[in-house]
């Protein structure tokens, strides 16, 4: 769980190490964990949701952000990843709201955290 934090800390302390990171691996980490977010919402598994969101945001996107800040990836790639992740999370909450018949996506999050 702390692997993304240590990776980003290493990137911050020694920016030359970031050249050894594969942007494809970080993108796959973001996508793979992001695909689990709608399932965790649907079955109301808070731990699964937390882990998937944490890994998608910090391990995948956080390292993509570090790579962008240190100019190892293009702006187009960074913005495409950003828009894709935000759209995916928004769509997951929107569809979960529709499936469960709620009036607000925040109700899905409330029920996930505090229970029905």
C-alpha positions in Angstrom: 0.0 0.0 0.0 2.9 2.4 0.6 4.8 1.5 -2.5 3.4 4.5 -4.5 4.4 6.9 -1.8 8.0 5.5 -1.6 8.3 5.6 -5.4 7.1 9.2 -5.5 9.4 10.1 -2.6 12.4 8.5 -4.5 11.4 10.5 -7.6 11.4 13.7 -5.6 14.8 13.0 -4.0 16.5 11.8 -7.1 14.7 12.9 -10.2 17.1 11.0 -12.5 15.6 7.7 -11.3 12.4 8.6 -12.9 13.9 7.9 -16.3 13.9 4.2 -15.4 10.1 4.2 -14.9 8.0 2.9 -17.8 5.1 5.2 -18.6 3.3 2.1 -20.0 3.6 0.3 -16.7 2.2 3.3 -14.8 -0.7 3.6 -17.3 -1.5 -0.1 -16.9 -1.4 0.3 -13.1 -3.8 3.2 -13.3 -6.1 1.5 -15.8 -6.0 -1.9 -14.1 -6.8 -0.6 -10.6 -9.3 1.9 -12.1 -11.3 -1.0 -13.6 -11.9 -2.3 -10.1 -13.5 0.9 -8.8 -17.0 0.3 -10.4 -17.1 -3.3 -9.1 -16.2 -2.2 -5.6 -18.9 0.5 -5.7 -21.5 -2.0 -7.0 -20.9 -4.6 -4.3 -20.3 -2.0 -1.6 -16.9 -3.3 -0.6 -15.2 -0.3 1.1 -11.8 -2.0 1.5 -11.7 -3.0 -2.2 -12.8 0.5 -3.2 -10.1 2.1 -1.0 -7.4 -0.1 -2.3 -8.4 0.3 -6.0 -8.8 4.1 -5.7 -5.5 4.4 -3.8 -3.5 2.4 -6.3 -5.1 4.1 -9.3 -4.6 7.6 -8.0 -1.3 7.3 -6.3 0.5 4.4 -8.0 -0.7 5.0 -11.5 -1.7 8.6 -11.8 0.7 9.9 -9.1 3.7 8.5 -10.9 2.4 9.8 -14.3 2.1 13.2 -12.6 5.7 12.9 -11.4 6.9 11.9 -14.8 5.1 15.0 -16.3 6.6 17.3 -13.7 10.1 16.1 -14.5 9.4 16.3 -18.3 9.8 12.7 -19.1 6.4 12.4 -20.8 4.5 14.7 -23.1 1.8 17.1 -22.1 -0.7 15.4 -24.4 -0.1 12.0 -22.7 -0.5 13.5 -19.3 -3.7 15.4 -20.1 -5.2 12.3 -21.9 -4.5 10.2 -18.8 -6.0 12.9 -16.5 -9.1 13.3 -18.5 -9.5 9.5 -18.9 -9.2 8.9 -15.2 -11.6 11.7 -14.1 -14.1 10.5 -16.8 -13.8 6.9 -15.7 -14.3 7.7 -12.0 -17.2 10.1 -12.8 -18.8 7.5 -15.0 -18.4 4.8 -12.3 -20.3 6.9 -9.7 -22.9 8.0 -12.3 -23.7 4.4 -13.3 -23.7 3.2 -9.7 -26.3 6.0 -9.0 -28.5 4.8 -11.8 -28.2 1.1 -10.9 -29.2 1.7 -7.3 -31.8 4.3 -8.1 -30.2 7.2 -6.1 -30.6 10.8 -6.9 -27.0 11.8 -6.3 -23.6 10.1 -6.9 -22.6 11.3 -3.4 -25.2 8.9 -2.0 -23.3 6.0 -3.4 -20.2 7.1 -1.7 -22.1 7.7 1.6 -23.6 4.3 1.5 -20.2 2.8 0.7 -18.5 4.5 3.6 -21.2 4.4 6.3 -23.4 1.6 5.1 -27.1 1.6 3.9 
